[in-house]
Amino acid sequence: MGQLSSGSCLCGVVKFEVRGAFDSFYLCHCTFCQKDTGAAYAANMFSTTAQLTWVSGQDLVKTFNLPGTRHAKSFCRECGSAVPMRVKDPALLMVPAGSLDTRPAQRPDAHIFWSSRAPWDEGLMDTMKFEKFPIQGEFR
């Protein structure tokens, strides 16, 4: 039957399953992805053959298409979390890697739109690391 991945949004209302393999896994540094994630890049997995099944909350999924571009994002209307979507070509499924509850079977294939990367997104592996929020008593 193929690989089965499951995922959900932050509030847990939207749940989904993806049956099948992902063709690619990209870390996108374009300025659109920086804006819609609030981060240095978006981590998205793509498949032309996998099947998406909404387990719950499909009625809370909204898709925003950025006018004049191919950029789009589907998200939970309740909590704003990115969720899977069909890209303009309905045969292409895009799944935000962070929305998966199961561990992805692959690592990212490539960084894309590298020349657009955030100016502070360099040498981050050398930055200090903490197991929890570094200010005592906050954000537990």
C-alpha positions in Angstrom: 0.0 0.0 0.0 3.0 2.3 0.3 4.4 4.7 2.9 1.8 6.3 5.3 2.5 9.7 6.9 0.1 11.5 9.2 0.0 15.1 10.3 -2.0 17.8 11.9 -2.1 21.5 12.7 -1.0 23.1 15.9 -4.5 23.1 17.5 -5.1 19.6 16.3 -8.4 20.3 14.6 -7.0 19.7 11.1 -5.7 16.1 10.6 -4.5 14.4 7.5 -2.8 11.3 6.1 -0.5 11.0 3.1 -0.2 7.6 1.5 2.8 7.2 -0.9 6.3 8.5 -1.2 7.6 12.0 -1.5 9.5 12.9 -4.7 11.4 15.8 -3.2 12.0 17.7 0.0 13.2 21.3 -0.4 14.1 24.1 1.9 12.9 27.2 0.1 14.6 30.5 0.9 12.4 32.8 -1.4 11.2 36.0 0.2 7.5 34.8 -0.1 8.3 31.7 2.0 10.2 33.9 4.5 7.1 36.0 4.9 4.6 33.3 5.2 6.6 31.2 7.7 8.2 34.1 9.6 11.4 32.1 9.4 14.5 31.8 7.2 12.9 29.2 4.9 10.0 26.9 4.4 10.6 23.1 4.5 8.2 21.5 2.0 7.8 18.0 0.7 6.4 17.3 -2.8 4.8 14.3 -4.5 3.2 13.7 -7.8 1.8 10.3 -6.8 0.9 10.4 -3.1 -2.7 10.5 -2.0 -3.9 13.1 0.6 -6.8 12.2 2.9 -8.3 14.7 5.3 -9.1 12.9 8.5 -10.7 15.9 10.2 -11.0 19.7 9.8 -10.9 20.0 6.1 -13.6 22.7 6.3 -11.2 24.8 8.3 -8.5 24.7 5.6 -8.1 28.0 3.8 -5.8 28.6 0.8 -4.2 32.0 0.1 -2.9 32.6 -3.4 -0.5 35.6 -3.7 -1.8 37.6 -6.6 0.4 37.8 -9.7 2.6 34.9 -8.5 2.5 31.1 -8.3 3.0 31.3 -4.5 0.2 29.9 -2.3 -0.2 28.6 1.2 -2.9 26.5 2.8 -3.5 26.9 6.6 -5.8 26.1 9.4 -8.2 29.0 10.0 -8.2 28.3 13.7 -4.5 28.3 14.5 -2.8 29.5 11.3 -0.6 26.4 10.9 0.5 25.5 7.4 -1.1 22.3 6.1 -0.9 20.3 2.8 -2.2 21.7 -0.5 -2.4 20.9 -4.2 -0.1 23.2 -6.0 -1.6 24.9 -9.2 -1.1 21.6 -11.1 -3.5 19.4 -9.1 -1.1 16.5 -9.6 1.5 18.0 -7.3 0.9 17.7 -3.6 2.9 20.0 -1.3 3.2 19.0 2.4 4.9 21.3 5.0 7.4 19.0 6.7 6.7 20.6 10.1 3.0 19.6 9.8 3.9 15.9 9.8 3.4 14.0 13.1 5.3 11.0 11.7 9.0 11.3 11.1 9.8 12.0 7.4 11.5 9.1 5.6 13.9 11.4 3.9 16.1 14.4 4.5 16.0 17.6 2.5 17.3 17.3 -1.0 18.3 20.9 -1.6 18.1 24.5 -0.6 16.2 26.5 -3.3 16.1 30.2 -4.0 19.4 30.3 -2.1 20.2 33.8 -3.4 17.1 35.2 -1.6 18.1 33.8 1.8 17.8 35.9 4.8 21.0 37.9 5.6 21.0 36.4 9.2 20.7 32.8 7.9 24.4 31.9 7.8 26.5 29.9 10.1 23.5 29.1 12.3 25.0 25.7 13.4 27.6 27.6 15.4 24.9 29.6 17.3 24.4 28.7 21.0 21.9 25.9 21.7 19.5 25.5 24.6 17.1 22.6 25.4 14.4 25.0 26.5 13.7 28.7 26.5 16.8 30.3 28.1 15.0 32.8 30.4 14.1 31.1 33.7 10.4 31.0 34.5 9.1 32.0 31.0 7.6 30.1 28.1 7.6 26.7 29.8 
